[in-house]
Amino acid sequence: MNALKNRVQLIGNLGNDPEIITLESGKKLAKFSIATNETYKNSAGEKVTDTQWHNIVAWNKTAEIIEKYLQKGSEVVIEGKLTSRSFDDKEGNKRYVTEVVCNELLMLGNK
């Protein structure tokens, strides 16, 4: 059980073009969302597709690869860790965000 850790693997399609941010330090940050689909038959025998959206962030070299090769619709495999953070919005309300910090990326196809 000592080998268990925070690890996430997702296969999905980008829902939008990646947002690329270059920080003052020169580091790059890529932010985007991917959709994963699960298909099953309901009690009436009808095919149902359940789509889940996941927020992804990637840094440095991975962000550079994302900037160069990925766009809306690209199919990817993401591996990383699940993180949660909070912030105060413009109205002073506390907001919570759950993201996957991408450590590895595999491009499955071009769209």
Legacy VTK file of the C-alpha trace (Angstrom):
# vtk DataFile Version 3.0
C-alpha trace
ASCII
DATASET POLYDATA
POINTS 111 float
0.000 0.000 0.000
2.982 2.337 0.285
3.013 2.722 -3.512
-0.407 4.404 -3.591
-0.288 8.071 -4.516
-2.280 10.838 -6.127
-2.367 9.766 -9.783
-4.927 10.474 -12.503
-5.109 9.118 -16.064
-7.632 10.511 -18.552
-8.280 9.931 -22.243
-10.378 12.612 -23.890
-10.739 15.452 -26.345
-9.882 19.105 -25.820
-13.024 21.202 -25.428
-11.268 24.426 -26.384
-7.962 25.708 -27.690
-5.363 25.743 -24.903
-4.822 29.055 -23.114
-1.076 29.688 -22.969
0.301 32.077 -20.356
3.950 33.143 -20.232
4.916 34.296 -16.750
7.428 37.058 -16.035
9.965 34.383 -15.102
9.651 32.961 -18.630
7.837 29.812 -17.479
4.883 28.735 -19.608
1.512 27.585 -18.338
-1.091 25.822 -20.478
-4.722 25.660 -19.316
-7.474 23.736 -21.086
-10.331 21.332 -20.502
-10.883 17.844 -21.822
-14.073 15.841 -22.145
-14.250 12.155 -21.293
-17.205 10.056 -22.393
-18.754 6.973 -20.854
-21.410 5.110 -22.823
-23.912 2.692 -21.323
-27.437 1.384 -21.867
-30.154 2.558 -19.497
-33.005 0.416 -18.133
-35.000 1.022 -21.335
-32.111 -0.316 -23.447
-31.289 3.125 -24.865
-27.673 4.114 -25.427
-26.679 6.970 -23.104
-23.426 8.942 -23.226
-22.269 10.662 -20.047
-19.702 13.418 -20.655
-17.475 14.694 -17.845
-15.309 17.816 -18.155
-11.870 18.053 -16.524
-9.713 21.162 -16.047
-6.069 20.544 -16.973
-2.964 22.637 -16.308
0.560 21.957 -17.586
3.858 23.741 -17.058
7.120 24.413 -18.901
8.114 21.909 -21.641
4.741 20.157 -21.514
3.025 23.542 -21.947
5.273 24.306 -24.938
4.311 21.001 -26.595
0.635 21.707 -25.948
0.976 25.198 -27.428
2.622 23.832 -30.584
0.536 20.736 -31.300
-2.883 20.783 -29.602
-6.121 22.550 -30.422
-9.825 22.131 -29.793
-10.873 18.534 -30.575
-7.392 16.980 -30.199
-7.502 13.533 -28.583
-5.015 13.104 -25.742
-4.002 10.912 -22.836
-3.232 12.954 -19.728
-1.411 11.651 -16.680
-0.934 13.775 -13.612
-2.136 14.530 -10.125
-5.427 15.884 -8.835
-5.185 19.251 -7.083
-7.707 21.563 -5.438
-7.340 25.244 -4.672
-9.518 28.159 -3.661
-9.570 31.851 -4.495
-11.773 34.900 -3.943
-13.618 36.173 -7.033
-14.198 39.856 -7.896
-17.266 39.968 -5.643
-15.306 38.526 -2.709
-16.927 35.065 -2.895
-14.714 32.073 -2.192
-14.449 29.794 -5.247
-13.021 26.293 -5.405
-11.283 24.716 -8.390
-10.220 21.108 -8.938
-7.623 20.549 -11.659
-5.348 17.856 -13.003
-1.717 18.968 -13.124
-0.396 17.201 -16.219
2.961 15.430 -15.835
2.787 13.364 -19.029
0.962 13.824 -22.296
0.330 11.477 -25.205
-1.240 12.776 -28.411
-3.526 10.164 -29.975
-4.597 11.912 -33.148
-4.924 15.240 -34.911
-8.196 16.981 -35.536
LINES 1 112
111 0 1 2 3 4 5 6 7 8 9 10 11 12 13 14 15 16 17 18 19 20 21 22 23 24 25 26 27 28 29 30 31 32 33 34 35 36 37 38 39 40 41 42 43 44 45 46 47 48 49 50 51 52 53 54 55 56 57 58 59 60 61 62 63 64 65 66 67 68 69 70 71 72 73 74 75 76 77 78 79 80 81 82 83 84 85 86 87 88 89 90 91 92 93 94 95 96 97 98 99 100 101 102 103 104 105 106 107 108 109 110
